[in-house]
Amino acid sequence: MIVYNVGDTTNPAKRHFDLSRIDLSKLEERIMDMPTTSLSMEQQFKLQVLSEQVKSLSLDQAQEYLLEVMRQNMVKENLLKYWMKKM
């Protein structure tokens, strides 16, 4: 549920989201139902292989790996934002 400020409803710039009133469980269900959030069979297999590989990592290796994955994800996010602006 998204709640708008009841002040000036004619000006969309003055509307705001009351995040405390959003039912996150329903939002999560809707996101998971989207076709882009489900993994292909090949992706599921790769994830399973990766899962087995990371079990043997030390704590330091796992932390380095996590940070590198997050860095790459941020780069990907920046590229997507850039491409969306250019379209």
Secondary structure, 3 states (H helix, E strand, C coil): CCCCCCCCCCCHHHCCCCHHHCCHHHHHHHHHHCHHHCCCHHHHHHHHHHHHHHCCCCHHHHHHHHHHHHHHHHHHHHHHHHHHHHC
